[in-house]
Amino acid sequence: QVQLVESGGGLVQPGGSLRLSCAASGRIFSYNSMAWYRQAPGKEREMVALINSRGSTDYADSVKGRFTIFRDNAKNTLYLQMNSLRSEDTAVYYCYAGGGYWGQGTQVTVSS
């Protein structure tokens, strides 16, 4: 059974940084594309960053230059390094694995 478990969310001041982690079970990790999505209150879920099995990445325009997605295949873990955080980054962040697998989400709140 595939499981994705996110961690690392929390409260941070504007301009601060957080690193999210997504621990994946099973054999999906090495060859599946992985992504981070987020959903803010009253808004639709949106893709934030994506990484494929070869390590190629793509980002939403709103986070380019501030967020970095990377993966450690040996640890079966996906990461999202978030720098220069803004209030509009406040959302629940979800880990996604190709094949339709979702984590439970982790809350990120950017506020002074």
N, C-alpha and C positions, 0 to 999 in steps of 0.2 A: 504494500500500500504506500502510495506517495504521500509524503507530508512536507510542508514548507512551514517553518517557524521563524517569524521575524522577531528582532529585538533591536534595542538601541534608541528607540524613540524617547521623547521627553519634552521638557520645557527649556527653551533657549532664548536668549535675548537677540534682537535684530543685530546682524553682523556676525553672529556666532556660528559654530560648526557642530555638526552631529555626524556620526557614522552609523548607518543602519546595517544590520546583518540578516541574512536569510539562510538558515540551515536546512538543507534538503536531504531527504532520505532516498534510498533506492538508487537505481542506476541511471536515473534520468539526467543527472546533473551534467555529465561530461559531454553529452551530445545534444542536449536540448538548448534552444535559445531561452534566455531568461530575461526578465524585465522587472522594473519597478513601476507601479502605478500609484496614483493618489486620488483621493476623493475628499473635497472640501464640503462643508455643510451647504446643502442646497444646490450643489453642482454635480455634474456627471463625473464618473471616474475617467481619468486621463492618463495616458502613458507619459512617464517622466524620462525613463532611460531604458535602453535595450542593449543586450550583448548576445552575440551568437556564439556558436561552438568554436569558431575560429578566433574569437576575441574582438571582432568588429563591433563598434558601438554606434548608437544613435541617441540623440537627445531631443527633448522638447525645446523649442526656441527659448522658452522662459527660464530654463535652467542651464543653458549652454554657457560654459566658462565658469560655472559655480559648482556644479555637481559632477561627480565622476563615478561611473559604474565599473566594477571589476569583479572578477571571480577567482576563487582558489579551488581548482578542481580536486586537489589532494585533500582538502578539508570539506569538500561538498558544500561550499559556502559562497553566497553571493553578497556583495557589499554595495552600499551607496554612500559615498563620501559627499557630504553637503556642507559647503562653505558659503560665507556671505549670505546667510539666511535672512529672508524677508518675511514680513507678516503674511504676505500672500502665499507663502510656502506652507502655512498651517493647513494640515489635512491628516487624514489617516492614510498611511503608506502601506501598500500591499506588494508582496512578492508574487511574481507569476512565472510559471514554467510552461514551456511549449507542451501542448497536449491538454491544456485546459485546467492546469492545477494552480490553485490560489492558496496563499497563506491567510491567516486570520486578521492581519493588519496590526500596525503599531502607530500610535498617535504621536504626531509631531506638532508642537505648538510653539510659534515664534511670537514672543510678546515681551515688552518691557514691564 
